[in-house]
Amino acid sequence: VFDETGGFWFTDLGKSRPDALDKGGLYYAQADGSSVTRVAFPLIGANGCGLSPGGDRVYVAESYTGRLWGWDLEAPGRVKASGAGPGGGHYLVATTGHFDSMAVEEDGTVVVAAITHGLCVIRPDFSWEYVEMPDAFTTNVCFTGDDRRTALVTLSGSGRLAAFDWPRPGLALAYA
């Protein structure tokens, strides 16, 4: 996800083998390729990130654990290491599912594709609920349309892309 300065955040899932797991992390890079910085490590299956509406927090979905992590930002690409988690992150929510990609709503609600559970909607107060999808492998979500109230969701088990009305607008991206 790009920030307002043109840099971007991304995650590395790591690698799983029968007898080992290489952990992943959160990274920040310049679009011109001049720098890439590992910001938070180790994460267990970091898979998807998003920025808060004010651009002052970055979120990461952890696939294998169903956790949502957050890091407050002090400058583009720089986190305030104020939490006890990897890279000074804050553990925000632990769910019963496995997470994949995410999107953020205009009001700061985080929506995470939750494998076997559909979409996990995590409100700014960190309460959460699932919105069921007609596929056990919901893997990506984004918002589109003039009002950003159309959710596009990949249903990977059946190889479909679903589009449906969403009750709230998604966050306008810095670079779309």
N, C-alpha and C positions, 0 to 999 in steps of 0.2 A: 504494500500500500504506500503510495506516494504521500509525502507531507507537503506543506505549503512552500517549502524552499526548493523542491524538486528532488530531494533525496528520497530514498525508499527503504521501508522495513520489509524483511522477509524472514521466513523460518526454514530450518533444515530439519527434517524428520529424524535423521540418523539412519542407521541400517540394522536390520534384524537378521540374524543367522540362527541356525538350529542350536548353537551352543554359546551365543554371545549377542549382546545388544550394544551397538555404538550409539551413544546419546546424541541428541541434536541440540539446537540452540536458536537464539534470536540474533539477527544481523541487521546492520544498517549500511547502506551503500549510496554512493553518488551515481547518478544516472549515466555519467560519462565514463564510468569504470575507473575513475582515478583513486577510489578507496572503497574498501569493504572492511567493516569492523564487526567482530563478534562481541555482542553486547551482553548476552546472558547465556551461560552454559554451566552445567548440563541441564537439559530438559528431556523428559521421557516422551519422545514422539511429538515435538513441537510441529504443529500442522495448521497454520493459518494465523494471521494477525490482522489487527485493525487499530485505528486511531480513534480517540474520543472526539466528540464534536469540537472541543476547544483546541485539539491537537496537543494537549498537555499530558496525555497518557497513551501508552501503547499496550494492547492486549494480545495475549497468545493463548490459543487453544492447544491443550496437550492431549493428543489422541488416545494413548493407552490408558490414561488415568481419568479422563473426563473432567479435568481441571481447567479453570480459567485463571490465568496469571495476569497481573498488571504491573506496569512500571511507570511511575511518574517521570515526566521529562523536564530537564532543566534547560535544554537547548536542542536544536536539531541533531538527532543521532546520539544524544547523551542522556542517560537516565540518572535520576537521583537514586542512589543506592540506599534507600531508606527502609527496605523490607528485609526479611530474613531469608527470602528465597534466592534462587540463582540470580546472580547479577544485581542483587538488592531488590528483587521483585517482591510483589505482594501476592500471596495466595488468596484468591477472591472467592472461588466457588469450587466445590467438588460435587459432581453429579454421579448418577448411576450408569451413565453411558460412556461411549467412546466418541471423541470429538474429531471433526475434520475441519473444513474451511469455515470462515465466518464473515459476517457483515455487521455493520453498526448502523443503528437508526439515528435519526436526527436528534432525538431526545437523550441519546447515550445508551439506550438499550442495546445489548449485544445479542445477536442471533447466530447460533452456531449449528452447523449441520452435525447431527448426532446420530451416528451409525446405530441402527436398530431402533432408535426412538424418534426419528423425524427431525424436527428443529427444536433446539433448546433456546428458549427466550430468557435472557438474564437481564433483569431490570437494574437501573442504577443503584437501588438499595440492596442488590445482590440476592433478592428472591428470584426464583426461577420456576419455569414450567415447560413441559414439552407440548409441541404441536405435532400431532401424528401426521405422517406422510404415507402414501400408498405404496411404500417400498422400504425394505429393511436397510437399504444402503443409501441413505441420503448423504451426499458427500460435499456439495457446494451450495452456497446461497449468495445472491446479490439482489440489489434493488435497481429497478430501471423505470423508464417512462418519464414523461414531463414532470409528474408530481412525485416520482420515486416511490410509488405505492404498488408497483408490480414486483412481486417476488419471483425470481427465476431460481429454480432448485433442480439440481441434477439428482436423478433417481438411478443410481449406478447399477443396482441389481437387475433392473429391467432395461437399462440403456435409454432412458427417457429424460427429456427436459420438460419440467412442469412450469407453467406460468400461471399465477393466480393473484387476485387482489390481496394486498396486505393492509392491515388496519392503520398503520402509521407510516410516515415517509422514512425512507432510508437516508442516511447521511450523504450529502453531496460530496463526491470525491474531489480531491485537489486537482487531479489530472484524470480526465475520463476519456 
